Amino acid sequence: MRSVPPRSGQDVTAGFPELRAEALAAWHKDPCSLSAILEVANRAISHGHYDLALRYADRAWRMSPHSPLVCQILISLLLRRGDAGHALPILDGLEPGLIHADLAALHVDTLRMSGQAEAARTALDRYMGLFAVEPDGALARVAGTLVAEHSGWGWI
């Protein structure tokens, strides 16, 4: 899934009147600014306009595919939409050393949601060895989900 960038002059905020002034103001500040693009995505998320946020998060990812934060935002929005298949390649551009526990949990969940349970289990095993797992943290939650879906699986 690669979202289509808006054509020149196309108003991507059409249909989102409460975001129109904010988005255009941020966009006009610097249309090539990663922070301006993320600002629009963040405002769209806070207003519940996830499709618009996804469009801007995808644009941010195209500008900075090696940013863990941008990858986390884009993957979260893709998973929210149920699009695990398109979320998996997002992690391909990240160096392993840039992946933190929350992003690791998203990776495992993406594998799980795309029907790759064994790959999810393998990735979770690897990540649980790399990170301290908080009992109420994202890795613990995704491990619980895998255990609930697959009897006989478990981690200590």
TIRO-2110 file (N, C-alpha, C; in Angstrom, 1 decimal):
// TIRO-2110
0.8, -1.2, 0.0, N, 1, A
0.0, 0.0, 0.0, CA, 1, A
0.9, 1.2, 0.0, C, 1, A
0.8, 2.0, -1.0, N, 2, A
1.5, 3.3, -1.0, CA, 2, A
0.3, 4.3, -1.3, C, 2, A
0.1, 5.1, -0.4, N, 3, A
-1.0, 6.1, -0.6, CA, 3, A
-0.5, 7.0, -1.7, C, 3, A
-1.5, 7.5, -2.4, N, 4, A
-1.2, 8.4, -3.5, CA, 4, A
-1.1, 9.8, -3.0, C, 4, A
0.0, 10.5, -3.3, N, 5, A
0.2, 11.8, -2.9, CA, 5, A
-0.9, 12.7, -3.6, C, 5, A
-1.3, 13.7, -2.9, N, 6, A
-2.3, 14.6, -3.6, CA, 6, A
-1.7, 15.3, -4.8, C, 6, A
-2.6, 15.5, -5.8, N, 7, A
-2.1, 16.3, -7.0, CA, 7, A
-1.9, 17.7, -6.5, C, 7, A
-1.1, 18.4, -7.2, N, 8, A
-0.8, 19.8, -7.0, CA, 8, A
-2.1, 20.6, -7.0, C, 8, A
-2.3, 21.3, -5.9, N, 9, A
-3.5, 22.1, -5.8, CA, 9, A
-4.7, 21.3, -5.2, C, 9, A
-4.6, 20.0, -5.0, N, 10, A
-5.7, 19.2, -4.5, CA, 10, A
-5.7, 19.4, -3.0, C, 10, A
-6.9, 19.7, -2.4, N, 11, A
-7.1, 19.9, -1.0, CA, 11, A
-7.3, 18.6, -0.3, C, 11, A
-6.3, 18.0, 0.4, N, 12, A
-6.5, 16.8, 1.0, CA, 12, A
-7.3, 16.9, 2.3, C, 12, A
-7.6, 18.1, 2.8, N, 13, A
-8.4, 18.3, 4.0, CA, 13, A
-9.9, 18.4, 3.6, C, 13, A
-10.3, 18.3, 2.4, N, 14, A
-11.7, 18.5, 2.0, CA, 14, A
-12.5, 17.4, 2.8, C, 14, A
-13.6, 17.8, 3.4, N, 15, A
-14.4, 16.9, 4.1, CA, 15, A
-14.0, 16.8, 5.6, C, 15, A
-12.9, 17.6, 6.0, N, 16, A
-12.5, 17.7, 7.3, CA, 16, A
-12.4, 19.1, 7.7, C, 16, A
-13.5, 19.8, 7.8, N, 17, A
-13.5, 21.3, 8.0, CA, 17, A
-12.8, 21.7, 9.3, C, 17, A
-12.9, 21.0, 10.4, N, 18, A
-12.2, 21.4, 11.6, CA, 18, A
-10.7, 21.3, 11.5, C, 18, A
-10.2, 20.5, 10.5, N, 19, A
-8.7, 20.4, 10.3, CA, 19, A
-8.2, 21.3, 9.2, C, 19, A
-9.1, 21.8, 8.4, N, 20, A
-8.8, 22.5, 7.2, CA, 20, A
-7.8, 23.7, 7.5, C, 20, A
-8.2, 24.6, 8.3, N, 21, A
-7.3, 25.7, 8.6, CA, 21, A
-6.0, 25.3, 9.3, C, 21, A
-6.1, 24.4, 10.2, N, 22, A
-4.9, 23.9, 10.9, CA, 22, A
-3.9, 23.2, 10.0, C, 22, A
-4.5, 22.3, 9.2, N, 23, A
-3.6, 21.6, 8.2, CA, 23, A
-3.0, 22.4, 7.2, C, 23, A
-3.8, 23.3, 6.6, N, 24, A
-3.2, 24.2, 5.6, CA, 24, A
-2.2, 25.1, 6.2, C, 24, A
-2.4, 25.6, 7.4, N, 25, A
-1.4, 26.5, 8.0, CA, 25, A
-0.1, 25.8, 8.2, C, 25, A
-0.2, 24.6, 8.8, N, 26, A
1.0, 23.8, 9.0, CA, 26, A
1.7, 23.4, 7.7, C, 26, A
0.9, 23.1, 6.7, N, 27, A
1.4, 22.7, 5.4, CA, 27, A
2.1, 23.9, 4.7, C, 27, A
1.5, 25.1, 4.8, N, 28, A
2.1, 26.2, 4.1, CA, 28, A
3.3, 26.7, 4.8, C, 28, A
3.5, 26.4, 6.1, N, 29, A
4.8, 26.7, 6.8, CA, 29, A
6.0, 26.2, 6.0, C, 29, A
5.9, 25.0, 5.7, N, 30, A
7.0, 24.3, 4.9, CA, 30, A
6.5, 23.0, 4.4, C, 30, A
6.0, 22.9, 3.2, N, 31, A
5.4, 21.7, 2.7, CA, 31, A
6.4, 20.5, 2.6, C, 31, A
7.7, 20.7, 2.8, N, 32, A
8.7, 19.6, 2.8, CA, 32, A
9.2, 19.3, 4.2, C, 32, A
8.6, 19.9, 5.2, N, 33, A
9.0, 19.8, 6.5, CA, 33, A
8.4, 18.5, 7.2, C, 33, A
9.3, 17.6, 7.6, N, 34, A
8.8, 16.4, 8.3, CA, 34, A
8.0, 16.8, 9.5, C, 34, A
8.4, 17.8, 10.3, N, 35, A
7.7, 18.1, 11.5, CA, 35, A
6.3, 18.7, 11.1, C, 35, A
6.2, 19.5, 10.0, N, 36, A
4.9, 20.0, 9.6, CA, 36, A
3.9, 18.9, 9.2, C, 36, A
4.5, 17.9, 8.5, N, 37, A
3.7, 16.7, 8.1, CA, 37, A
3.2, 15.9, 9.3, C, 37, A
4.1, 15.7, 10.2, N, 38, A
3.7, 14.9, 11.4, CA, 38, A
2.7, 15.7, 12.3, C, 38, A
2.8, 17.0, 12.3, N, 39, A
1.9, 17.9, 13.0, CA, 39, A
0.5, 17.7, 12.4, C, 39, A
0.4, 17.6, 11.1, N, 40, A
-0.9, 17.4, 10.5, CA, 40, A
-1.4, 16.0, 10.8, C, 40, A
-0.6, 15.0, 10.8, N, 41, A
-1.0, 13.6, 11.1, CA, 41, A
-1.5, 13.6, 12.5, C, 41, A
-0.7, 14.2, 13.4, N, 42, A
-1.1, 14.2, 14.8, CA, 42, A
-2.4, 14.9, 15.1, C, 42, A
-2.6, 16.0, 14.4, N, 43, A
-3.9, 16.7, 14.6, CA, 43, A
-5.1, 15.8, 14.0, C, 43, A
-4.8, 15.2, 12.9, N, 44, A
-5.8, 14.3, 12.3, CA, 44, A
-6.2, 13.1, 13.3, C, 44, A
-5.2, 12.6, 13.9, N, 45, A
-5.4, 11.5, 14.9, CA, 45, A
-6.2, 12.0, 16.0, C, 45, A
-5.8, 13.2, 16.5, N, 46, A
-6.5, 13.7, 17.7, CA, 46, A
-8.0, 14.0, 17.4, C, 46, A
-8.3, 14.3, 16.1, N, 47, A
-9.7, 14.6, 15.7, CA, 47, A
-10.4, 13.3, 15.3, C, 47, A
-9.7, 12.2, 15.3, N, 48, A
-10.3, 10.9, 14.9, CA, 48, A
-10.4, 10.7, 13.4, C, 48, A
-9.6, 11.5, 12.6, N, 49, A
-9.6, 11.3, 11.1, CA, 49, A
-8.4, 10.5, 10.7, C, 49, A
-8.6, 9.2, 10.9, N, 50, A
-7.4, 8.3, 10.8, CA, 50, A
-7.0, 8.1, 9.3, C, 50, A
-7.9, 8.2, 8.4, N, 51, A
-7.6, 8.1, 7.0, CA, 51, A
-6.7, 9.3, 6.5, C, 51, A
-7.0, 10.4, 7.0, N, 52, A
-6.2, 11.6, 6.7, CA, 52, A
-4.8, 11.5, 7.4, C, 52, A
-4.8, 11.0, 8.7, N, 53, A
-3.6, 10.8, 9.4, CA, 53, A
-2.7, 9.8, 8.7, C, 53, A
-3.3, 8.7, 8.1, N, 54, A
-2.6, 7.7, 7.4, CA, 54, A
-1.9, 8.3, 6.2, C, 54, A
-2.6, 9.2, 5.5, N, 55, A
-2.0, 9.8, 4.3, CA, 55, A
-0.8, 10.6, 4.6, C, 55, A
-0.9, 11.4, 5.7, N, 56, A
0.3, 12.2, 6.1, CA, 56, A
1.4, 11.3, 6.7, C, 56, A
1.0, 10.3, 7.5, N, 57, A
2.0, 9.4, 8.1, CA, 57, A
2.8, 8.7, 6.9, C, 57, A
2.1, 8.3, 5.9, N, 58, A
2.8, 7.7, 4.7, CA, 58, A
3.7, 8.7, 4.1, C, 58, A
3.3, 9.9, 3.9, N, 59, A
4.2, 10.9, 3.4, CA, 59, A
5.4, 11.1, 4.2, C, 59, A
5.2, 11.2, 5.6, N, 60, A
6.3, 11.3, 6.5, CA, 60, A
7.3, 10.1, 6.4, C, 60, A
6.7, 8.9, 6.2, N, 61, A
7.6, 7.7, 6.1, CA, 61, A
8.4, 7.8, 4.8, C, 61, A
7.8, 8.3, 3.7, N, 62, A
8.5, 8.4, 2.5, CA, 62, A
9.7, 9.4, 2.6, C, 62, A
9.5, 10.4, 3.5, N, 63, A
10.6, 11.3, 3.7, CA, 63, A
11.7, 10.8, 4.7, C, 63, A
11.2, 9.9, 5.6, N, 64, A
12.1, 9.5, 6.6, CA, 64, A
11.9, 8.0, 7.0, C, 64, A
12.2, 7.1, 6.1, N, 65, A
11.8, 5.7, 6.3, CA, 65, A
12.6, 5.0, 7.4, C, 65, A
13.7, 5.7, 7.9, N, 66, A
14.5, 5.1, 8.9, CA, 66, A
14.2, 5.6, 10.3, C, 66, A
13.2, 6.4, 10.4, N, 67, A
12.8, 6.9, 11.7, CA, 67, A
11.9, 6.0, 12.5, C, 67, A
12.3, 5.5, 13.6, N, 68, A
11.4, 4.6, 14.4, CA, 68, A
10.1, 5.2, 14.7, C, 68, A
10.1, 6.5, 15.1, N, 69, A
8.8, 7.2, 15.4, CA, 69, A
7.9, 7.2, 14.2, C, 69, A
8.4, 7.6, 13.1, N, 70, A
7.5, 7.6, 11.9, CA, 70, A
7.0, 6.2, 11.5, C, 70, A
7.9, 5.2, 11.6, N, 71, A
7.5, 3.9, 11.4, CA, 71, A
6.4, 3.4, 12.4, C, 71, A
6.6, 3.8, 13.6, N, 72, A
5.6, 3.4, 14.6, CA, 72, A
4.2, 4.0, 14.4, C, 72, A
4.2, 5.3, 14.0, N, 73, A
2.9, 5.9, 13.7, CA, 73, A
2.3, 5.3, 12.5, C, 73, A
3.0, 5.1, 11.4, N, 74, A
2.5, 4.5, 10.2, CA, 74, A
2.0, 3.1, 10.4, C, 74, A
2.8, 2.3, 11.1, N, 75, A
2.3, 0.9, 11.3, CA, 75, A
1.1, 0.9, 12.2, C, 75, A
1.0, 1.7, 13.2, N, 76, A
-0.1, 1.7, 14.1, CA, 76, A
-1.4, 2.1, 13.3, C, 76, A
-1.3, 3.1, 12.4, N, 77, A
-2.4, 3.5, 11.6, CA, 77, A
-2.8, 2.4, 10.6, C, 77, A
-1.9, 1.7, 10.0, N, 78, A
-2.2, 0.6, 9.1, CA, 78, A
-2.8, -0.5, 9.8, C, 78, A
-2.3, -0.9, 11.0, N, 79, A
-3.0, -2.0, 11.8, CA, 79, A
-4.4, -1.6, 12.2, C, 79, A
-4.6, -0.3, 12.6, N, 80, A
-5.9, 0.2, 13.0, CA, 80, A
-6.9, 0.0, 11.8, C, 80, A
-6.4, 0.1, 10.6, N, 81, A
-7.2, -0.1, 9.4, CA, 81, A
-7.3, -1.6, 9.1, C, 81, A
-6.5, -2.4, 9.7, N, 82, A
-6.6, -3.9, 9.4, CA, 82, A
-5.7, -4.2, 8.2, C, 82, A
-4.7, -3.4, 8.0, N, 83, A
-3.8, -3.6, 6.8, CA, 83, A
-2.4, -4.1, 7.2, C, 83, A
-2.4, -5.3, 7.8, N, 84, A
-1.1, -5.8, 8.3, CA, 84, A
-0.2, -6.1, 7.2, C, 84, A
-0.7, -6.5, 6.1, N, 85, A
0.2, -6.9, 4.9, CA, 85, A
1.0, -5.7, 4.4, C, 85, A
0.5, -4.5, 4.5, N, 86, A
1.2, -3.3, 4.1, CA, 86, A
2.1, -2.8, 5.2, C, 86, A
1.8, -3.2, 6.4, N, 87, A
2.6, -2.7, 7.6, CA, 87, A
3.9, -3.4, 7.7, C, 87, A
4.0, -4.7, 7.3, N, 88, A
5.2, -5.5, 7.4, CA, 88, A
6.4, -4.8, 6.7, C, 88, A
6.3, -4.4, 5.5, N, 89, A
7.5, -3.8, 4.8, CA, 89, A
8.0, -2.6, 5.4, C, 89, A
7.2, -1.9, 6.2, N, 90, A
7.7, -0.6, 6.8, CA, 90, A
8.9, -0.9, 7.7, C, 90, A
8.9, -2.0, 8.4, N, 91, A
10.0, -2.3, 9.3, CA, 91, A
11.3, -2.7, 8.6, C, 91, A
11.2, -3.1, 7.3, N, 92, A
12.3, -3.6, 6.6, CA, 92, A
13.4, -2.5, 6.5, C, 92, A
13.1, -1.3, 6.4, N, 93, A
14.1, -0.2, 6.3, CA, 93, A
14.8, 0.2, 7.6, C, 93, A
14.3, -0.3, 8.7, N, 94, A
14.9, 0.0, 10.0, CA, 94, A
16.0, -0.9, 10.4, C, 94, A
17.1, -0.3, 10.8, N, 95, A
18.2, -1.1, 11.4, CA, 95, A
17.7, -1.7, 12.7, C, 95, A
18.1, -3.0, 12.9, N, 96, A
17.7, -3.7, 14.1, CA, 96, A
17.9, -2.9, 15.4, C, 96, A
19.0, -2.1, 15.5, N, 97, A
19.4, -1.4, 16.7, CA, 97, A
18.4, -0.2, 17.0, C, 97, A
17.6, 0.2, 16.0, N, 98, A
16.7, 1.3, 16.2, CA, 98, A
15.3, 0.8, 16.7, C, 98, A
15.1, -0.5, 16.7, N, 99, A
13.8, -1.0, 17.2, CA, 99, A
13.8, -1.1, 18.7, C, 99, A
12.8, -0.4, 19.3, N, 100, A
12.6, -0.4, 20.7, CA, 100, A
11.4, -1.4, 21.1, C, 100, A
11.2, -1.6, 22.3, N, 101, A
10.2, -2.6, 22.8, CA, 101, A
8.8, -2.4, 22.2, C, 101, A
8.3, -1.1, 22.2, N, 102, A
7.0, -0.9, 21.6, CA, 102, A
6.9, -1.2, 20.1, C, 102, A
8.0, -0.8, 19.4, N, 103, A
8.0, -1.1, 18.0, CA, 103, A
8.1, -2.6, 17.7, C, 103, A
8.9, -3.3, 18.6, N, 104, A
9.0, -4.7, 18.5, CA, 104, A
7.6, -5.4, 18.7, C, 104, A
6.9, -4.9, 19.7, N, 105, A
5.5, -5.4, 19.9, CA, 105, A
4.6, -5.2, 18.7, C, 105, A
4.8, -4.0, 18.0, N, 106, A
4.0, -3.8, 16.8, CA, 106, A
4.4, -4.8, 15.7, C, 106, A
5.7, -5.1, 15.6, N, 107, A
6.2, -6.0, 14.6, CA, 107, A
5.6, -7.4, 14.8, C, 107, A
5.6, -7.9, 16.1, N, 108, A
5.0, -9.2, 16.4, CA, 108, A
3.5, -9.2, 16.1, C, 108, A
2.8, -8.1, 16.5, N, 109, A
1.4, -8.0, 16.2, CA, 109, A
1.1, -8.0, 14.7, C, 109, A
2.0, -7.3, 14.0, N, 110, A
1.8, -7.2, 12.5, CA, 110, A
1.9, -8.6, 11.9, C, 110, A
2.9, -9.3, 12.4, N, 111, A
3.1, -10.7, 11.9, CA, 111, A
1.9, -11.6, 12.2, C, 111, A
1.4, -11.4, 13.5, N, 112, A
0.2, -12.2, 13.9, CA, 112, A
-1.0, -11.9, 13.1, C, 112, A
-1.2, -10.6, 12.9, N, 113, A
-2.4, -10.2, 12.1, CA, 113, A
-2.3, -10.5, 10.7, C, 113, A
-1.1, -10.7, 10.1, N, 114, A
-1.0, -11.1, 8.7, CA, 114, A
-1.0, -12.6, 8.6, C, 114, A
-1.3, -13.3, 9.7, N, 115, A
-1.5, -14.8, 9.6, CA, 115, A
-0.2, -15.6, 9.7, C, 115, A
0.9, -14.9, 10.1, N, 116, A
2.2, -15.5, 10.2, CA, 116, A
2.5, -15.8, 11.7, C, 116, A
1.7, -16.7, 12.3, N, 117, A
1.8, -17.0, 13.7, CA, 117, A
3.2, -17.5, 14.1, C, 117, A
3.8, -18.4, 13.4, N, 118, A
5.1, -19.0, 13.7, CA, 118, A
6.2, -17.9, 13.7, C, 118, A
6.1, -17.0, 12.6, N, 119, A
7.1, -15.9, 12.5, CA, 119, A
6.9, -14.9, 13.7, C, 119, A
5.6, -14.7, 14.1, N, 120, A
5.3, -13.9, 15.3, CA, 120, A
5.9, -14.5, 16.5, C, 120, A
5.8, -15.8, 16.7, N, 121, A
6.3, -16.4, 17.9, CA, 121, A
7.9, -16.3, 17.9, C, 121, A
8.5, -16.6, 16.7, N, 122, A
9.9, -16.5, 16.6, CA, 122, A
10.4, -15.1, 16.9, C, 122, A
9.7, -14.1, 16.4, N, 123, A
10.1, -12.7, 16.6, CA, 123, A
9.9, -12.3, 18.1, C, 123, A
8.8, -12.8, 18.7, N, 124, A
8.6, -12.5, 20.1, CA, 124, A
9.7, -13.1, 21.0, C, 124, A
10.0, -14.3, 20.7, N, 125, A
11.1, -15.0, 21.4, CA, 125, A
12.4, -14.1, 21.4, C, 125, A
12.7, -13.7, 20.2, N, 126, A
13.9, -12.8, 20.0, CA, 126, A
13.8, -11.5, 20.8, C, 126, A
12.7, -10.8, 20.6, N, 127, A
12.5, -9.6, 21.3, CA, 127, A
12.5, -9.7, 22.8, C, 127, A
11.9, -10.8, 23.3, N, 128, A
11.8, -11.0, 24.8, CA, 128, A
13.2, -11.2, 25.3, C, 128, A
14.2, -11.6, 24.5, N, 129, A
15.5, -11.8, 24.9, CA, 129, A
16.3, -10.5, 24.9, C, 129, A
15.8, -9.5, 24.1, N, 130, A
16.5, -8.2, 23.9, CA, 130, A
16.0, -7.2, 24.9, C, 130, A
14.7, -7.2, 25.3, N, 131, A
14.2, -6.1, 26.1, CA, 131, A
13.6, -6.6, 27.4, C, 131, A
13.7, -5.8, 28.4, N, 132, A
13.0, -6.1, 29.7, CA, 132, A
11.5, -6.0, 29.4, C, 132, A
10.8, -7.0, 29.8, N, 133, A
9.4, -7.0, 29.5, CA, 133, A
8.6, -6.5, 30.7, C, 133, A
7.9, -5.4, 30.6, N, 134, A
7.1, -4.9, 31.7, CA, 134, A
5.8, -5.7, 31.7, C, 134, A
5.3, -6.1, 32.9, N, 135, A
4.1, -6.9, 33.0, CA, 135, A
2.9, -6.3, 32.2, C, 135, A
2.8, -5.0, 32.2, N, 136, A
1.6, -4.4, 31.5, CA, 136, A
2.1, -3.7, 30.2, C, 136, A
3.3, -4.0, 29.7, N, 137, A
3.8, -3.4, 28.5, CA, 137, A
3.3, -4.0, 27.2, C, 137, A
3.7, -3.4, 26.1, N, 138, A
3.2, -3.8, 24.8, CA, 138, A
3.7, -5.3, 24.5, C, 138, A
4.9, -5.6, 24.8, N, 139, A
5.4, -7.0, 24.5, CA, 139, A
4.6, -8.0, 25.3, C, 139, A
4.3, -7.7, 26.6, N, 140, A
3.6, -8.7, 27.4, CA, 140, A
2.1, -8.8, 26.8, C, 140, A
1.6, -7.7, 26.4, N, 141, A
0.2, -7.8, 25.8, CA, 141, A
0.2, -8.6, 24.6, C, 141, A
1.1, -8.4, 23.7, N, 142, A
1.1, -9.2, 22.4, CA, 142, A
1.4, -10.7, 22.7, C, 142, A
2.3, -11.0, 23.7, N, 143, A
2.5, -12.3, 24.1, CA, 143, A
1.2, -13.0, 24.6, C, 143, A
0.5, -12.2, 25.4, N, 144, A
-0.8, -12.7, 25.9, CA, 144, A
-1.8, -13.0, 24.8, C, 144, A
-1.8, -12.2, 23.8, N, 145, A
-2.7, -12.4, 22.7, CA, 145, A
-2.3, -13.7, 21.9, C, 145, A
-1.0, -13.9, 21.7, N, 146, A
-0.5, -15.1, 21.0, CA, 146, A
-0.8, -16.3, 21.8, C, 146, A
-0.7, -16.3, 23.2, N, 147, A
-1.0, -17.4, 24.0, CA, 147, A
-2.5, -17.7, 24.0, C, 147, A
-3.3, -16.7, 23.9, N, 148, A
-4.7, -16.9, 23.9, CA, 148, A
-5.2, -17.5, 22.6, C, 148, A
-4.5, -17.2, 21.5, N, 149, A
-4.8, -17.7, 20.2, CA, 149, A
-4.2, -19.1, 19.9, C, 149, A
-3.2, -19.5, 20.6, N, 150, A
-2.5, -20.8, 20.4, CA, 150, A
-2.3, -21.5, 21.7, C, 150, A
-3.1, -22.5, 21.9, N, 151, A
-3.0, -23.2, 23.2, CA, 151, A
-1.6, -24.0, 23.1, C, 151, A
-1.0, -24.1, 24.3, N, 152, A
0.3, -24.7, 24.4, CA, 152, A
1.5, -23.8, 24.2, C, 152, A
1.2, -22.6, 23.7, N, 153, A
2.3, -21.6, 23.6, CA, 153, A
2.4, -20.9, 25.0, C, 153, A
3.6, -20.5, 25.3, N, 154, A
3.7, -19.7, 26.5, CA, 154, A
5.1, -19.2, 26.7, C, 154, A
5.3, -18.2, 27.6, N, 155, A
6.6, -17.7, 27.9, CA, 155, A
6.7, -17.5, 29.4, C, 155, A
7.8, -17.5, 29.9, N, 156, A
8.0, -17.3, 31.3, CA, 156, A
8.7, -15.9, 31.5, C, 156, A
END
